[in-house]
Amino acid sequence: MDYIVAIDGSTESERALEHALELATAIGASTSITVVHSVDPEVHGEEGIPADADVTDADRLLVQEGVENAEERAMEVLEDAAAFAAEHGHDVETELLYGDPSESIPEFVAGGEFDGLFVGHRGLGERYEELLGSTAKGLVETTGIPVTIVSTS
């Protein structure tokens, strides 16, 4: 069995990785896991709040991080996931993808021979999801392999 786990650093994605590791342990040594994180350059841009914004604007602004910072954070998320897997007795492969996760992850899946995808129910924030849509829902609709959506509740 070859699994793929999509993570974004959220508690839900950490739980998805944990669940995939538990299944891999139950199945045995022939199971491989690839952990992916996608950085979307279209979402990231100049950092911070615009200079002319005031406090009343803060609740309606999505603060962007720069692409370089997003890549650094993504690499940390992937390294943390690999360390977590190692603590649980598994070696995992990690891949940094680029683009909308609802597109880049299915493209990556299509290039391999994966038997299942694990993803957290909700990612880093409801506000972000309201603006960009549900990644988990998009993956279910486009991936072409069984998708396990893992919830913390």
C-alpha positions, -999 to +999 in steps of 0.1 A: +000+000+000+013+035-009-004+064+009-001+101+004-008+125+033-015+162+025-005+185+054-006+222+061+006+224+097-029+224+112-039+201+140-063+183+116-035+176+091-013+163+119-041+140+129-044+128+093-007+119+093-011+101+126-040+081+113-021+071+082+009+060+103-015+039+125-029+022+094+006+016+080+016+000+113-014-022+112-009-033+076+029-039+080+062-031+065+052-030+028+033+003+033+050+036+022+038+071+030+046+103+011+038+136+029+031+166+007+025+203+013+016+228-014+026+264-016+004+285-038+023+315-052-010+330-064-022+333-027+011+346-014+024+380-021+039+410-003+039+405+034+020+424+060-009+448+062-009+478+037+006+510+052-027+529+047-048+503+066-062+512+100-073+491+129-109+488+115-095+472+083-077+445+102-107+422+106-114+421+068-078+417+056-061+385+049-025+391+058-003+375+032+031+360+037+058+362+010+065+332-012+099+327+003+085+327+039+058+303+028+084+280+013+104+281+045+073+274+066+064+246+043+098+230+046+095+232+084+061+216+083+074+188+061+105+183+084+082+182+115+061+156+098+091+134+089+103+137+125+069+128+138+068+097+115+103+087+126+092+089+163+064+064+153+088+040+136+082+051+100+103+067+073+083+089+050+091+107+018+083+144+017+074+166-013+070+204-016+044+211-043+035+244-059+001+257-068-035+254-055-035+223-034-068+212-050-049+211-083-013+203-074-020+174-051-042+155-077-015+162-103+011+146-080-012+117-072-017+111-110+021+108-114+024+080-089+007+048-079-010+057-046-037+037-030-052+064-007-050+100+003-053+113+039-062+149+046-074+169+076-111+180+077-103+216+081-070+234+074-054+264+090-085+287+092-122+290+084-116+325+071-090+313+046-113+285+036-142+309+030-121+329+006-105+299-012-128+270-007-124+236+009-092+218-001-105+185+013-137+188-007-117+196-038-094+166-033-124+142-029-138+155-062-106+154-083-081+130-069-093+097-084-082+076-054-099+069-020-097+100+002-098+097+040-108+130+056-097+130+093-113+152+119-101+160+153-136+162+168 
